[in-house]
């Protein structure tokens, strides 16, 4: 055996597959890459979830399940409200044997949708003394509630109240200060504070009504609540 006689074992070395060398070679024309088009090109890559140019699925589906509760994203003058008349509210109160109605209660009985802002109008007759908390009242509705022996509370979110405290540089909030910042609140109005999101400031509140959750948040930060 000599070096010039050395050969690899039979069958161990195969010729490289030579593509695109004509139809007679068996690997010509489409060069073993199927038919023509972007996917047959060298370096082709597709964007994830690309659907050929039509609107992709993740953009067609509705987006639900998130609401930013920070005060900067909460509009004080929204374009639309869920509207209920006094006659409808009395009907709901009698049906469920209630004496106090708020947005959370009305959401629970499916009278309004979750996160709706509520405006109460004066149509219908109110014969029951009800405590009604809403985001807005018409003057006729407010007068009718008072004449029936009930109370009309302007409902404000706790983080909106914190926003007033932050703007004024104070930790004591009363109705007069709220009336200064919110055009729909008068100094003679009754104010009901409800929890929405969380707060980070110590607050001293002087309001007419407050939800248990909102009161707990205030007290956990060392604040206090005085009911007028």
KOLMARVEX-962111 format. One record per residue (C-alpha): residue in three letters; x, y, z. Coordinates in nm, 2 decimals. Layout:
// residues N
<r><res>ALA</res><xx>X</xx><yy>Y</yy><zz>Z</zz></r>
...
//
This chain:
// residues 228
<r><res>UNK</res><xx>0.00</xx><yy>0.00</yy><zz>0.00</zz></r>
<r><res>UNK</res><xx>0.13</xx><yy>0.34</yy><zz>-0.10</zz></r>
<r><res>UNK</res><xx>0.00</xx><yy>0.69</yy><zz>-0.03</zz></r>
<r><res>UNK</res><xx>-0.08</xx><yy>0.75</yy><zz>-0.39</zz></r>
<r><res>UNK</res><xx>-0.30</xx><yy>0.43</yy><zz>-0.39</zz></r>
<r><res>UNK</res><xx>-0.52</xx><yy>0.54</yy><zz>-0.09</zz></r>
<r><res>UNK</res><xx>-0.89</xx><yy>0.57</yy><zz>-0.17</zz></r>
<r><res>UNK</res><xx>-1.20</xx><yy>0.62</yy><zz>0.05</zz></r>
<r><res>UNK</res><xx>-1.42</xx><yy>0.32</yy><zz>0.10</zz></r>
<r><res>UNK</res><xx>-1.66</xx><yy>0.25</yy><zz>-0.17</zz></r>
<r><res>UNK</res><xx>-1.99</xx><yy>0.45</yy><zz>-0.12</zz></r>
<r><res>UNK</res><xx>-1.85</xx><yy>0.67</yy><zz>0.16</zz></r>
<r><res>UNK</res><xx>-1.81</xx><yy>0.97</yy><zz>-0.06</zz></r>
<r><res>UNK</res><xx>-2.10</xx><yy>1.11</yy><zz>-0.27</zz></r>
<r><res>UNK</res><xx>-2.10</xx><yy>1.39</yy><zz>-0.52</zz></r>
<r><res>UNK</res><xx>-2.26</xx><yy>1.72</yy><zz>-0.41</zz></r>
<r><res>UNK</res><xx>-2.62</xx><yy>1.76</yy><zz>-0.53</zz></r>
<r><res>UNK</res><xx>-2.59</xx><yy>2.01</yy><zz>-0.82</zz></r>
<r><res>UNK</res><xx>-2.92</xx><yy>2.20</yy><zz>-0.85</zz></r>
<r><res>UNK</res><xx>-3.05</xx><yy>2.44</yy><zz>-1.12</zz></r>
<r><res>UNK</res><xx>-2.83</xx><yy>2.29</yy><zz>-1.39</zz></r>
<r><res>UNK</res><xx>-3.11</xx><yy>2.23</yy><zz>-1.64</zz></r>
<r><res>UNK</res><xx>-3.42</xx><yy>2.03</yy><zz>-1.68</zz></r>
<r><res>UNK</res><xx>-3.23</xx><yy>1.72</yy><zz>-1.78</zz></r>
<r><res>UNK</res><xx>-3.05</xx><yy>1.71</yy><zz>-1.45</zz></r>
<r><res>UNK</res><xx>-3.38</xx><yy>1.64</yy><zz>-1.26</zz></r>
<r><res>UNK</res><xx>-3.32</xx><yy>1.93</yy><zz>-1.03</zz></r>
<r><res>UNK</res><xx>-3.36</xx><yy>2.22</yy><zz>-1.27</zz></r>
<r><res>UNK</res><xx>-3.64</xx><yy>2.48</yy><zz>-1.34</zz></r>
<r><res>UNK</res><xx>-3.76</xx><yy>2.52</yy><zz>-0.98</zz></r>
<r><res>UNK</res><xx>-3.43</xx><yy>2.41</yy><zz>-0.83</zz></r>
<r><res>UNK</res><xx>-3.61</xx><yy>2.18</yy><zz>-0.58</zz></r>
<r><res>UNK</res><xx>-3.78</xx><yy>2.48</yy><zz>-0.42</zz></r>
<r><res>UNK</res><xx>-4.13</xx><yy>2.44</yy><zz>-0.54</zz></r>
<r><res>UNK</res><xx>-4.29</xx><yy>2.70</yy><zz>-0.76</zz></r>
<r><res>UNK</res><xx>-4.19</xx><yy>3.07</yy><zz>-0.79</zz></r>
<r><res>UNK</res><xx>-4.27</xx><yy>3.33</yy><zz>-0.53</zz></r>
<r><res>UNK</res><xx>-4.13</xx><yy>3.49</yy><zz>-0.22</zz></r>
<r><res>UNK</res><xx>-4.11</xx><yy>3.17</yy><zz>-0.02</zz></r>
<r><res>UNK</res><xx>-3.88</xx><yy>3.02</yy><zz>-0.28</zz></r>
<r><res>UNK</res><xx>-3.63</xx><yy>3.30</yy><zz>-0.25</zz></r>
<r><res>UNK</res><xx>-3.31</xx><yy>3.28</yy><zz>-0.05</zz></r>
<r><res>UNK</res><xx>-3.34</xx><yy>3.49</yy><zz>0.27</zz></r>
<r><res>UNK</res><xx>-3.72</xx><yy>3.49</yy><zz>0.29</zz></r>
<r><res>UNK</res><xx>-3.87</xx><yy>3.56</yy><zz>0.63</zz></r>
<r><res>UNK</res><xx>-4.23</xx><yy>3.63</yy><zz>0.73</zz></r>
<r><res>UNK</res><xx>-4.35</xx><yy>3.86</yy><zz>1.00</zz></r>
<r><res>UNK</res><xx>-4.51</xx><yy>3.67</yy><zz>1.29</zz></r>
<r><res>UNK</res><xx>-4.89</xx><yy>3.65</yy><zz>1.25</zz></r>
<r><res>UNK</res><xx>-4.87</xx><yy>3.80</yy><zz>0.90</zz></r>
<r><res>UNK</res><xx>-5.19</xx><yy>3.72</yy><zz>0.71</zz></r>
<r><res>UNK</res><xx>-5.10</xx><yy>3.83</yy><zz>0.36</zz></r>
<r><res>UNK</res><xx>-5.19</xx><yy>4.19</yy><zz>0.41</zz></r>
<r><res>UNK</res><xx>-5.54</xx><yy>4.15</yy><zz>0.55</zz></r>
<r><res>UNK</res><xx>-5.62</xx><yy>4.28</yy><zz>0.90</zz></r>
<r><res>UNK</res><xx>-5.45</xx><yy>4.04</yy><zz>1.14</zz></r>
<r><res>UNK</res><xx>-5.65</xx><yy>3.85</yy><zz>1.40</zz></r>
<r><res>UNK</res><xx>-5.50</xx><yy>4.03</yy><zz>1.70</zz></r>
<r><res>UNK</res><xx>-5.61</xx><yy>4.36</yy><zz>1.55</zz></r>
<r><res>UNK</res><xx>-5.96</xx><yy>4.24</yy><zz>1.46</zz></r>
<r><res>UNK</res><xx>-6.05</xx><yy>4.12</yy><zz>1.81</zz></r>
<r><res>UNK</res><xx>-6.20</xx><yy>4.36</yy><zz>2.06</zz></r>
<r><res>UNK</res><xx>-5.97</xx><yy>4.48</yy><zz>2.35</zz></r>
<r><res>UNK</res><xx>-6.13</xx><yy>4.43</yy><zz>2.69</zz></r>
<r><res>UNK</res><xx>-6.03</xx><yy>4.38</yy><zz>3.05</zz></r>
<r><res>UNK</res><xx>-5.82</xx><yy>4.69</yy><zz>3.14</zz></r>
<r><res>UNK</res><xx>-5.91</xx><yy>5.03</yy><zz>3.28</zz></r>
<r><res>UNK</res><xx>-5.64</xx><yy>5.27</yy><zz>3.39</zz></r>
<r><res>UNK</res><xx>-5.77</xx><yy>5.40</yy><zz>3.72</zz></r>
<r><res>UNK</res><xx>-5.52</xx><yy>5.68</yy><zz>3.76</zz></r>
<r><res>UNK</res><xx>-5.68</xx><yy>6.02</yy><zz>3.80</zz></r>
<r><res>UNK</res><xx>-5.52</xx><yy>6.17</yy><zz>3.50</zz></r>
<r><res>UNK</res><xx>-5.71</xx><yy>5.92</yy><zz>3.28</zz></r>
<r><res>UNK</res><xx>-6.05</xx><yy>5.98</yy><zz>3.44</zz></r>
<r><res>UNK</res><xx>-6.26</xx><yy>6.24</yy><zz>3.26</zz></r>
<r><res>UNK</res><xx>-6.47</xx><yy>6.47</yy><zz>3.48</zz></r>
<r><res>UNK</res><xx>-6.67</xx><yy>6.59</yy><zz>3.18</zz></r>
<r><res>UNK</res><xx>-6.74</xx><yy>6.27</yy><zz>2.98</zz></r>
<r><res>UNK</res><xx>-6.93</xx><yy>6.29</yy><zz>2.65</zz></r>
<r><res>UNK</res><xx>-7.20</xx><yy>6.05</yy><zz>2.75</zz></r>
<r><res>UNK</res><xx>-7.38</xx><yy>5.90</yy><zz>3.06</zz></r>
<r><res>UNK</res><xx>-7.60</xx><yy>5.61</yy><zz>3.14</zz></r>
<r><res>UNK</res><xx>-7.93</xx><yy>5.79</yy><zz>3.20</zz></r>
<r><res>UNK</res><xx>-8.20</xx><yy>5.67</yy><zz>3.45</zz></r>
<r><res>UNK</res><xx>-8.52</xx><yy>5.86</yy><zz>3.54</zz></r>
<r><res>UNK</res><xx>-8.66</xx><yy>5.88</yy><zz>3.89</zz></r>
<r><res>UNK</res><xx>-8.96</xx><yy>5.65</yy><zz>3.80</zz></r>
<r><res>UNK</res><xx>-8.72</xx><yy>5.38</yy><zz>3.69</zz></r>
<r><res>UNK</res><xx>-8.51</xx><yy>5.41</yy><zz>4.01</zz></r>
<r><res>UNK</res><xx>-8.82</xx><yy>5.38</yy><zz>4.23</zz></r>
<r><res>UNK</res><xx>-8.92</xx><yy>5.07</yy><zz>4.04</zz></r>
<r><res>UNK</res><xx>-8.58</xx><yy>4.92</yy><zz>4.10</zz></r>
<r><res>UNK</res><xx>-8.58</xx><yy>5.01</yy><zz>4.47</zz></r>
<r><res>UNK</res><xx>-8.92</xx><yy>4.85</yy><zz>4.52</zz></r>
<r><res>UNK</res><xx>-8.83</xx><yy>4.54</yy><zz>4.32</zz></r>
<r><res>UNK</res><xx>-8.51</xx><yy>4.47</yy><zz>4.53</zz></r>
<r><res>UNK</res><xx>-8.64</xx><yy>4.63</yy><zz>4.85</zz></r>
<r><res>UNK</res><xx>-8.37</xx><yy>4.90</yy><zz>4.86</zz></r>
<r><res>UNK</res><xx>-8.36</xx><yy>5.23</yy><zz>5.02</zz></r>
<r><res>UNK</res><xx>-8.01</xx><yy>5.34</yy><zz>4.89</zz></r>
<r><res>UNK</res><xx>-7.90</xx><yy>5.33</yy><zz>4.53</zz></r>
<r><res>UNK</res><xx>-7.56</xx><yy>5.39</yy><zz>4.39</zz></r>
<r><res>UNK</res><xx>-7.37</xx><yy>5.31</yy><zz>4.07</zz></r>
<r><res>UNK</res><xx>-7.23</xx><yy>4.99</yy><zz>4.22</zz></r>
<r><res>UNK</res><xx>-7.57</xx><yy>4.88</yy><zz>4.33</zz></r>
<r><res>UNK</res><xx>-7.73</xx><yy>4.96</yy><zz>3.99</zz></r>
<r><res>UNK</res><xx>-7.45</xx><yy>4.77</yy><zz>3.82</zz></r>
<r><res>UNK</res><xx>-7.51</xx><yy>4.47</yy><zz>4.04</zz></r>
<r><res>UNK</res><xx>-7.88</xx><yy>4.46</yy><zz>3.94</zz></r>
<r><res>UNK</res><xx>-7.78</xx><yy>4.51</yy><zz>3.57</zz></r>
<r><res>UNK</res><xx>-7.96</xx><yy>4.85</yy><zz>3.55</zz></r>
<r><res>UNK</res><xx>-7.64</xx><yy>5.00</yy><zz>3.41</zz></r>
<r><res>UNK</res><xx>-7.32</xx><yy>4.86</yy><zz>3.26</zz></r>
<r><res>UNK</res><xx>-7.00</xx><yy>4.83</yy><zz>3.46</zz></r>
<r><res>UNK</res><xx>-6.79</xx><yy>5.15</yy><zz>3.46</zz></r>
<r><res>UNK</res><xx>-7.08</xx><yy>5.36</yy><zz>3.33</zz></r>
<r><res>UNK</res><xx>-7.12</xx><yy>5.71</yy><zz>3.47</zz></r>
<r><res>UNK</res><xx>-7.48</xx><yy>5.77</yy><zz>3.58</zz></r>
<r><res>UNK</res><xx>-7.70</xx><yy>6.08</yy><zz>3.53</zz></r>
<r><res>UNK</res><xx>-8.04</xx><yy>6.09</yy><zz>3.70</zz></r>
<r><res>UNK</res><xx>-8.32</xx><yy>6.28</yy><zz>3.53</zz></r>
<r><res>UNK</res><xx>-8.65</xx><yy>6.39</yy><zz>3.68</zz></r>
<r><res>UNK</res><xx>-8.91</xx><yy>6.21</yy><zz>3.47</zz></r>
<r><res>UNK</res><xx>-9.15</xx><yy>5.99</yy><zz>3.65</zz></r>
<r><res>UNK</res><xx>-9.30</xx><yy>6.02</yy><zz>4.00</zz></r>
<r><res>UNK</res><xx>-9.10</xx><yy>5.95</yy><zz>4.31</zz></r>
<r><res>UNK</res><xx>-9.30</xx><yy>5.86</yy><zz>4.62</zz></r>
<r><res>UNK</res><xx>-9.03</xx><yy>5.69</yy><zz>4.83</zz></r>
<r><res>UNK</res><xx>-8.76</xx><yy>5.85</yy><zz>5.03</zz></r>
<r><res>UNK</res><xx>-8.44</xx><yy>5.72</yy><zz>4.86</zz></r>
<r><res>UNK</res><xx>-8.07</xx><yy>5.79</yy><zz>4.91</zz></r>
<r><res>UNK</res><xx>-7.94</xx><yy>5.81</yy><zz>4.55</zz></r>
<r><res>UNK</res><xx>-7.57</xx><yy>5.84</yy><zz>4.46</zz></r>
<r><res>UNK</res><xx>-7.50</xx><yy>5.94</yy><zz>4.10</zz></r>
<r><res>UNK</res><xx>-7.23</xx><yy>6.12</yy><zz>3.90</zz></r>
<r><res>UNK</res><xx>-7.48</xx><yy>6.39</yy><zz>3.79</zz></r>
<r><res>UNK</res><xx>-7.84</xx><yy>6.50</yy><zz>3.86</zz></r>
<r><res>UNK</res><xx>-8.07</xx><yy>6.73</yy><zz>3.68</zz></r>
<r><res>UNK</res><xx>-8.21</xx><yy>7.01</yy><zz>3.90</zz></r>
<r><res>UNK</res><xx>-8.56</xx><yy>6.86</yy><zz>3.87</zz></r>
<r><res>UNK</res><xx>-8.44</xx><yy>6.52</yy><zz>3.98</zz></r>
<r><res>UNK</res><xx>-8.25</xx><yy>6.67</yy><zz>4.28</zz></r>
<r><res>UNK</res><xx>-8.55</xx><yy>6.87</yy><zz>4.39</zz></r>
<r><res>UNK</res><xx>-8.79</xx><yy>6.57</yy><zz>4.36</zz></r>
<r><res>UNK</res><xx>-8.56</xx><yy>6.35</yy><zz>4.56</zz></r>
<r><res>UNK</res><xx>-8.54</xx><yy>6.61</yy><zz>4.84</zz></r>
<r><res>UNK</res><xx>-8.92</xx><yy>6.67</yy><zz>4.84</zz></r>
<r><res>UNK</res><xx>-8.98</xx><yy>6.30</yy><zz>4.88</zz></r>
<r><res>UNK</res><xx>-8.76</xx><yy>6.30</yy><zz>5.19</zz></r>
<r><res>UNK</res><xx>-8.46</xx><yy>6.14</yy><zz>5.03</zz></r>
<r><res>UNK</res><xx>-8.10</xx><yy>6.25</yy><zz>4.96</zz></r>
<r><res>UNK</res><xx>-7.91</xx><yy>6.31</yy><zz>4.63</zz></r>
<r><res>UNK</res><xx>-7.54</xx><yy>6.24</yy><zz>4.66</zz></r>
<r><res>UNK</res><xx>-7.28</xx><yy>6.35</yy><zz>4.40</zz></r>
<r><res>UNK</res><xx>-7.06</xx><yy>6.04</yy><zz>4.36</zz></r>
<r><res>UNK</res><xx>-6.68</xx><yy>6.11</yy><zz>4.34</zz></r>
<r><res>UNK</res><xx>-6.39</xx><yy>5.87</yy><zz>4.31</zz></r>
<r><res>UNK</res><xx>-6.13</xx><yy>5.86</yy><zz>4.58</zz></r>
<r><res>UNK</res><xx>-5.84</xx><yy>5.91</yy><zz>4.34</zz></r>
<r><res>UNK</res><xx>-6.01</xx><yy>6.22</yy><zz>4.19</zz></r>
<r><res>UNK</res><xx>-6.03</xx><yy>6.36</yy><zz>4.55</zz></r>
<r><res>UNK</res><xx>-5.66</xx><yy>6.28</yy><zz>4.59</zz></r>
<r><res>UNK</res><xx>-5.60</xx><yy>6.47</yy><zz>4.27</zz></r>
<r><res>UNK</res><xx>-5.76</xx><yy>6.78</yy><zz>4.42</zz></r>
<r><res>UNK</res><xx>-5.54</xx><yy>6.74</yy><zz>4.74</zz></r>
<r><res>UNK</res><xx>-5.23</xx><yy>6.71</yy><zz>4.52</zz></r>
<r><res>UNK</res><xx>-5.32</xx><yy>7.02</yy><zz>4.32</zz></r>
<r><res>UNK</res><xx>-5.40</xx><yy>7.23</yy><zz>4.62</zz></r>
<r><res>UNK</res><xx>-5.10</xx><yy>7.10</yy><zz>4.82</zz></r>
<r><res>UNK</res><xx>-5.31</xx><yy>7.01</yy><zz>5.12</zz></r>
<r><res>UNK</res><xx>-5.43</xx><yy>6.69</yy><zz>5.29</zz></r>
<r><res>UNK</res><xx>-5.76</xx><yy>6.82</yy><zz>5.41</zz></r>
<r><res>UNK</res><xx>-6.05</xx><yy>6.80</yy><zz>5.16</zz></r>
<r><res>UNK</res><xx>-6.40</xx><yy>6.94</yy><zz>5.22</zz></r>
<r><res>UNK</res><xx>-6.70</xx><yy>7.01</yy><zz>4.99</zz></r>
<r><res>UNK</res><xx>-6.61</xx><yy>7.37</yy><zz>4.93</zz></r>
<r><res>UNK</res><xx>-6.27</xx><yy>7.27</yy><zz>4.79</zz></r>
<r><res>UNK</res><xx>-6.43</xx><yy>7.00</yy><zz>4.57</zz></r>
<r><res>UNK</res><xx>-6.68</xx><yy>7.26</yy><zz>4.44</zz></r>
<r><res>UNK</res><xx>-6.38</xx><yy>7.48</yy><zz>4.35</zz></r>
<r><res>UNK</res><xx>-6.24</xx><yy>7.21</yy><zz>4.12</zz></r>
<r><res>UNK</res><xx>-6.55</xx><yy>7.03</yy><zz>3.99</zz></r>
<r><res>UNK</res><xx>-6.80</xx><yy>7.25</yy><zz>3.80</zz></r>
<r><res>UNK</res><xx>-7.08</xx><yy>7.00</yy><zz>3.87</zz></r>
<r><res>UNK</res><xx>-7.04</xx><yy>7.02</yy><zz>4.25</zz></r>
<r><res>UNK</res><xx>-7.19</xx><yy>7.30</yy><zz>4.45</zz></r>
<r><res>UNK</res><xx>-7.11</xx><yy>7.38</yy><zz>4.81</zz></r>
<r><res>UNK</res><xx>-7.46</xx><yy>7.28</yy><zz>4.92</zz></r>
<r><res>UNK</res><xx>-7.44</xx><yy>6.94</yy><zz>4.75</zz></r>
<r><res>UNK</res><xx>-7.40</xx><yy>6.61</yy><zz>4.93</zz></r>
<r><res>UNK</res><xx>-7.08</xx><yy>6.42</yy><zz>4.84</zz></r>
<r><res>UNK</res><xx>-7.04</xx><yy>6.04</yy><zz>4.84</zz></r>
<r><res>UNK</res><xx>-6.68</xx><yy>5.92</yy><zz>4.80</zz></r>
<r><res>UNK</res><xx>-6.63</xx><yy>5.58</yy><zz>4.65</zz></r>
<r><res>UNK</res><xx>-6.31</xx><yy>5.37</yy><zz>4.59</zz></r>
<r><res>UNK</res><xx>-6.16</xx><yy>5.34</yy><zz>4.24</zz></r>
<r><res>UNK</res><xx>-5.80</xx><yy>5.24</yy><zz>4.21</zz></r>
<r><res>UNK</res><xx>-5.57</xx><yy>5.32</yy><zz>4.50</zz></r>
<r><res>UNK</res><xx>-5.44</xx><yy>5.64</yy><zz>4.66</zz></r>
<r><res>UNK</res><xx>-5.09</xx><yy>5.72</yy><zz>4.80</zz></r>
<r><res>UNK</res><xx>-5.15</xx><yy>6.03</yy><zz>5.01</zz></r>
<r><res>UNK</res><xx>-5.27</xx><yy>6.07</yy><zz>5.37</zz></r>
<r><res>UNK</res><xx>-5.60</xx><yy>6.25</yy><zz>5.35</zz></r>
<r><res>UNK</res><xx>-5.85</xx><yy>6.41</yy><zz>5.59</zz></r>
<r><res>UNK</res><xx>-6.19</xx><yy>6.40</yy><zz>5.43</zz></r>
<r><res>UNK</res><xx>-6.50</xx><yy>6.60</yy><zz>5.53</zz></r>
<r><res>UNK</res><xx>-6.78</xx><yy>6.45</yy><zz>5.33</zz></r>
<r><res>UNK</res><xx>-7.14</xx><yy>6.33</yy><zz>5.37</zz></r>
<r><res>UNK</res><xx>-7.09</xx><yy>5.97</yy><zz>5.27</zz></r>
<r><res>UNK</res><xx>-6.81</xx><yy>5.73</yy><zz>5.20</zz></r>
<r><res>UNK</res><xx>-6.79</xx><yy>5.36</yy><zz>5.09</zz></r>
<r><res>UNK</res><xx>-6.63</xx><yy>5.11</yy><zz>5.33</zz></r>
<r><res>UNK</res><xx>-6.35</xx><yy>5.04</yy><zz>5.08</zz></r>
<r><res>UNK</res><xx>-6.26</xx><yy>5.41</yy><zz>5.03</zz></r>
<r><res>UNK</res><xx>-6.27</xx><yy>5.46</yy><zz>5.41</zz></r>
<r><res>UNK</res><xx>-6.03</xx><yy>5.17</yy><zz>5.47</zz></r>
<r><res>UNK</res><xx>-5.78</xx><yy>5.31</yy><zz>5.21</zz></r>
<r><res>UNK</res><xx>-5.79</xx><yy>5.65</yy><zz>5.38</zz></r>
<r><res>UNK</res><xx>-5.74</xx><yy>5.51</yy><zz>5.73</zz></r>
<r><res>UNK</res><xx>-5.46</xx><yy>5.27</yy><zz>5.62</zz></r>
<r><res>UNK</res><xx>-5.25</xx><yy>5.57</yy><zz>5.52</zz></r>
<r><res>UNK</res><xx>-5.31</xx><yy>5.74</yy><zz>5.85</zz></r>
<r><res>UNK</res><xx>-5.59</xx><yy>5.97</yy><zz>5.73</zz></r>
<r><res>UNK</res><xx>-5.93</xx><yy>6.02</yy><zz>5.87</zz></r>
<r><res>UNK</res><xx>-6.29</xx><yy>6.07</yy><zz>5.76</zz></r>
<r><res>UNK</res><xx>-6.55</xx><yy>6.31</yy><zz>5.91</zz></r>
<r><res>UNK</res><xx>-6.91</xx><yy>6.26</yy><zz>5.80</zz></r>
<r><res>UNK</res><xx>-7.11</xx><yy>6.58</yy><zz>5.78</zz></r>
//
